[in-house]
Amino acid sequence: MPPDRLVTERLILRRFNRRDVGPLADAVHDSLAALNEWLPWAHPGYRREDAANYVRDSLEAWKEAGPTTMPFGARTTSADTLGISRSGRSHG
């Protein structure tokens, strides 16, 4: 299994943790116009509970089969999220 965290000079890749729920929910709401067109789980009714479920499911999937999603970002900015989805898994 890969490490929980990979760090370079400009990038941090790490697995989700519970502290990511609020920022994830905020990022979805802030980006709804762009996300909504392409991702059916990104809708105006998206709730903090949806983000919590996604983070929980990501942590469980990490334990079962390795990384499926990882937040990432430049060291000086808030994290974006990179998702590598297996068939049959979805966000939200």
MODELLER restraints for C-alpha pairs under 7 A, 6 or more apart:
rsr = mdl.restraints
at = mdl.atoms
rsr.add(forms.Gaussian(group=physical.xy_distance, feature=features.Distance(at['CA:1:A'], at['CA:66:A']), mean=5.89, stdev=0.5))
rsr.add(forms.Gaussian(group=physical.xy_distance, feature=features.Distance(at['CA:4:A'], at['CA:14:A']), mean=5.56, stdev=0.5))
rsr.add(forms.Gaussian(group=physical.xy_distance, feature=features.Distance(at['CA:4:A'], at['CA:15:A']), mean=5.66, stdev=0.5))
rsr.add(forms.Gaussian(group=physical.xy_distance, feature=features.Distance(at['CA:5:A'], at['CA:13:A']), mean=5.63, stdev=0.5))
rsr.add(forms.Gaussian(group=physical.xy_distance, feature=features.Distance(at['CA:5:A'], at['CA:14:A']), mean=4.17, stdev=0.5))
rsr.add(forms.Gaussian(group=physical.xy_distance, feature=features.Distance(at['CA:5:A'], at['CA:15:A']), mean=6.66, stdev=0.5))
rsr.add(forms.Gaussian(group=physical.xy_distance, feature=features.Distance(at['CA:6:A'], at['CA:12:A']), mean=5.85, stdev=0.5))
rsr.add(forms.Gaussian(group=physical.xy_distance, feature=features.Distance(at['CA:6:A'], at['CA:13:A']), mean=5.04, stdev=0.5))
rsr.add(forms.Gaussian(group=physical.xy_distance, feature=features.Distance(at['CA:6:A'], at['CA:14:A']), mean=6.24, stdev=0.5))
rsr.add(forms.Gaussian(group=physical.xy_distance, feature=features.Distance(at['CA:7:A'], at['CA:13:A']), mean=6.41, stdev=0.5))
rsr.add(forms.Gaussian(group=physical.xy_distance, feature=features.Distance(at['CA:10:A'], at['CA:74:A']), mean=5.45, stdev=0.5))
rsr.add(forms.Gaussian(group=physical.xy_distance, feature=features.Distance(at['CA:10:A'], at['CA:75:A']), mean=5.98, stdev=0.5))
rsr.add(forms.Gaussian(group=physical.xy_distance, feature=features.Distance(at['CA:11:A'], at['CA:72:A']), mean=6.97, stdev=0.5))
rsr.add(forms.Gaussian(group=physical.xy_distance, feature=features.Distance(at['CA:11:A'], at['CA:73:A']), mean=5.78, stdev=0.5))
rsr.add(forms.Gaussian(group=physical.xy_distance, feature=features.Distance(at['CA:11:A'], at['CA:74:A']), mean=4.86, stdev=0.5))
rsr.add(forms.Gaussian(group=physical.xy_distance, feature=features.Distance(at['CA:11:A'], at['CA:75:A']), mean=6.12, stdev=0.5))
rsr.add(forms.Gaussian(group=physical.xy_distance, feature=features.Distance(at['CA:12:A'], at['CA:72:A']), mean=5.53, stdev=0.5))
rsr.add(forms.Gaussian(group=physical.xy_distance, feature=features.Distance(at['CA:12:A'], at['CA:73:A']), mean=5.86, stdev=0.5))
rsr.add(forms.Gaussian(group=physical.xy_distance, feature=features.Distance(at['CA:12:A'], at['CA:74:A']), mean=6.62, stdev=0.5))
rsr.add(forms.Gaussian(group=physical.xy_distance, feature=features.Distance(at['CA:12:A'], at['CA:75:A']), mean=6.79, stdev=0.5))
rsr.add(forms.Gaussian(group=physical.xy_distance, feature=features.Distance(at['CA:13:A'], at['CA:70:A']), mean=6.24, stdev=0.5))
rsr.add(forms.Gaussian(group=physical.xy_distance, feature=features.Distance(at['CA:13:A'], at['CA:71:A']), mean=6.15, stdev=0.5))
rsr.add(forms.Gaussian(group=physical.xy_distance, feature=features.Distance(at['CA:13:A'], at['CA:72:A']), mean=4.76, stdev=0.5))
rsr.add(forms.Gaussian(group=physical.xy_distance, feature=features.Distance(at['CA:14:A'], at['CA:70:A']), mean=5.51, stdev=0.5))
rsr.add(forms.Gaussian(group=physical.xy_distance, feature=features.Distance(at['CA:14:A'], at['CA:71:A']), mean=5.96, stdev=0.5))
rsr.add(forms.Gaussian(group=physical.xy_distance, feature=features.Distance(at['CA:14:A'], at['CA:72:A']), mean=6.72, stdev=0.5))
rsr.add(forms.Gaussian(group=physical.xy_distance, feature=features.Distance(at['CA:15:A'], at['CA:70:A']), mean=4.86, stdev=0.5))
rsr.add(forms.Gaussian(group=physical.xy_distance, feature=features.Distance(at['CA:15:A'], at['CA:71:A']), mean=6.46, stdev=0.5))
rsr.add(forms.Gaussian(group=physical.xy_distance, feature=features.Distance(at['CA:16:A'], at['CA:55:A']), mean=6.22, stdev=0.5))
rsr.add(forms.Gaussian(group=physical.xy_distance, feature=features.Distance(at['CA:16:A'], at['CA:59:A']), mean=6.65, stdev=0.5))
rsr.add(forms.Gaussian(group=physical.xy_distance, feature=features.Distance(at['CA:16:A'], at['CA:70:A']), mean=6.09, stdev=0.5))
rsr.add(forms.Gaussian(group=physical.xy_distance, feature=features.Distance(at['CA:16:A'], at['CA:71:A']), mean=6.28, stdev=0.5))
rsr.add(forms.Gaussian(group=physical.xy_distance, feature=features.Distance(at['CA:17:A'], at['CA:55:A']), mean=6.86, stdev=0.5))
rsr.add(forms.Gaussian(group=physical.xy_distance, feature=features.Distance(at['CA:18:A'], at['CA:55:A']), mean=6.84, stdev=0.5))
rsr.add(forms.Gaussian(group=physical.xy_distance, feature=features.Distance(at['CA:21:A'], at['CA:48:A']), mean=6.89, stdev=0.5))
rsr.add(forms.Gaussian(group=physical.xy_distance, feature=features.Distance(at['CA:21:A'], at['CA:51:A']), mean=5.47, stdev=0.5))
rsr.add(forms.Gaussian(group=physical.xy_distance, feature=features.Distance(at['CA:21:A'], at['CA:52:A']), mean=5.30, stdev=0.5))
rsr.add(forms.Gaussian(group=physical.xy_distance, feature=features.Distance(at['CA:21:A'], at['CA:55:A']), mean=6.68, stdev=0.5))
rsr.add(forms.Gaussian(group=physical.xy_distance, feature=features.Distance(at['CA:22:A'], at['CA:48:A']), mean=6.68, stdev=0.5))
rsr.add(forms.Gaussian(group=physical.xy_distance, feature=features.Distance(at['CA:24:A'], at['CA:51:A']), mean=6.27, stdev=0.5))
rsr.add(forms.Gaussian(group=physical.xy_distance, feature=features.Distance(at['CA:25:A'], at['CA:47:A']), mean=6.75, stdev=0.5))
rsr.add(forms.Gaussian(group=physical.xy_distance, feature=features.Distance(at['CA:25:A'], at['CA:48:A']), mean=5.35, stdev=0.5))
rsr.add(forms.Gaussian(group=physical.xy_distance, feature=features.Distance(at['CA:25:A'], at['CA:51:A']), mean=5.51, stdev=0.5))
rsr.add(forms.Gaussian(group=physical.xy_distance, feature=features.Distance(at['CA:28:A'], at['CA:42:A']), mean=6.77, stdev=0.5))
rsr.add(forms.Gaussian(group=physical.xy_distance, feature=features.Distance(at['CA:32:A'], at['CA:42:A']), mean=6.28, stdev=0.5))
rsr.add(forms.Gaussian(group=physical.xy_distance, feature=features.Distance(at['CA:32:A'], at['CA:43:A']), mean=6.68, stdev=0.5))
rsr.add(forms.Gaussian(group=physical.xy_distance, feature=features.Distance(at['CA:35:A'], at['CA:42:A']), mean=5.97, stdev=0.5))
rsr.add(forms.Gaussian(group=physical.xy_distance, feature=features.Distance(at['CA:36:A'], at['CA:42:A']), mean=5.02, stdev=0.5))
rsr.add(forms.Gaussian(group=physical.xy_distance, feature=features.Distance(at['CA:36:A'], at['CA:43:A']), mean=5.79, stdev=0.5))
rsr.add(forms.Gaussian(group=physical.xy_distance, feature=features.Distance(at['CA:41:A'], at['CA:91:A']), mean=6.21, stdev=0.5))
rsr.add(forms.Gaussian(group=physical.xy_distance, feature=features.Distance(at['CA:41:A'], at['CA:92:A']), mean=5.18, stdev=0.5))
rsr.add(forms.Gaussian(group=physical.xy_distance, feature=features.Distance(at['CA:50:A'], at['CA:92:A']), mean=5.39, stdev=0.5))
rsr.add(forms.Gaussian(group=physical.xy_distance, feature=features.Distance(at['CA:54:A'], at['CA:91:A']), mean=5.94, stdev=0.5))
rsr.add(forms.Gaussian(group=physical.xy_distance, feature=features.Distance(at['CA:54:A'], at['CA:92:A']), mean=6.22, stdev=0.5))
rsr.add(forms.Gaussian(group=physical.xy_distance, feature=features.Distance(at['CA:58:A'], at['CA:68:A']), mean=6.61, stdev=0.5))
rsr.add(forms.Gaussian(group=physical.xy_distance, feature=features.Distance(at['CA:58:A'], at['CA:69:A']), mean=6.45, stdev=0.5))
rsr.add(forms.Gaussian(group=physical.xy_distance, feature=features.Distance(at['CA:61:A'], at['CA:68:A']), mean=6.75, stdev=0.5))
rsr.add(forms.Gaussian(group=physical.xy_distance, feature=features.Distance(at['CA:62:A'], at['CA:68:A']), mean=6.49, stdev=0.5))
rsr.add(forms.Gaussian(group=physical.xy_distance, feature=features.Distance(at['CA:68:A'], at['CA:83:A']), mean=6.36, stdev=0.5))
rsr.add(forms.Gaussian(group=physical.xy_distance, feature=features.Distance(at['CA:68:A'], at['CA:84:A']), mean=5.02, stdev=0.5))
rsr.add(forms.Gaussian(group=physical.xy_distance, feature=features.Distance(at['CA:68:A'], at['CA:85:A']), mean=5.81, stdev=0.5))
rsr.add(forms.Gaussian(group=physical.xy_distance, feature=features.Distance(at['CA:69:A'], at['CA:82:A']), mean=5.87, stdev=0.5))
rsr.add(forms.Gaussian(group=physical.xy_distance, feature=features.Distance(at['CA:69:A'], at['CA:83:A']), mean=4.21, stdev=0.5))
rsr.add(forms.Gaussian(group=physical.xy_distance, feature=features.Distance(at['CA:69:A'], at['CA:84:A']), mean=5.41, stdev=0.5))
rsr.add(forms.Gaussian(group=physical.xy_distance, feature=features.Distance(at['CA:70:A'], at['CA:81:A']), mean=6.10, stdev=0.5))
rsr.add(forms.Gaussian(group=physical.xy_distance, feature=features.Distance(at['CA:70:A'], at['CA:82:A']), mean=5.52, stdev=0.5))
rsr.add(forms.Gaussian(group=physical.xy_distance, feature=features.Distance(at['CA:70:A'], at['CA:83:A']), mean=6.35, stdev=0.5))
rsr.add(forms.Gaussian(group=physical.xy_distance, feature=features.Distance(at['CA:71:A'], at['CA:79:A']), mean=5.99, stdev=0.5))
rsr.add(forms.Gaussian(group=physical.xy_distance, feature=features.Distance(at['CA:71:A'], at['CA:80:A']), mean=5.76, stdev=0.5))
rsr.add(forms.Gaussian(group=physical.xy_distance, feature=features.Distance(at['CA:71:A'], at['CA:81:A']), mean=4.20, stdev=0.5))
rsr.add(forms.Gaussian(group=physical.xy_distance, feature=features.Distance(at['CA:71:A'], at['CA:82:A']), mean=5.88, stdev=0.5))
rsr.add(forms.Gaussian(group=physical.xy_distance, feature=features.Distance(at['CA:72:A'], at['CA:79:A']), mean=5.16, stdev=0.5))
rsr.add(forms.Gaussian(group=physical.xy_distance, feature=features.Distance(at['CA:72:A'], at['CA:80:A']), mean=5.34, stdev=0.5))
rsr.add(forms.Gaussian(group=physical.xy_distance, feature=features.Distance(at['CA:72:A'], at['CA:81:A']), mean=5.66, stdev=0.5))
rsr.add(forms.Gaussian(group=physical.xy_distance, feature=features.Distance(at['CA:72:A'], at['CA:82:A']), mean=6.68, stdev=0.5))
rsr.add(forms.Gaussian(group=physical.xy_distance, feature=features.Distance(at['CA:73:A'], at['CA:79:A']), mean=4.32, stdev=0.5))
rsr.add(forms.Gaussian(group=physical.xy_distance, feature=features.Distance(at['CA:73:A'], at['CA:80:A']), mean=5.62, stdev=0.5))
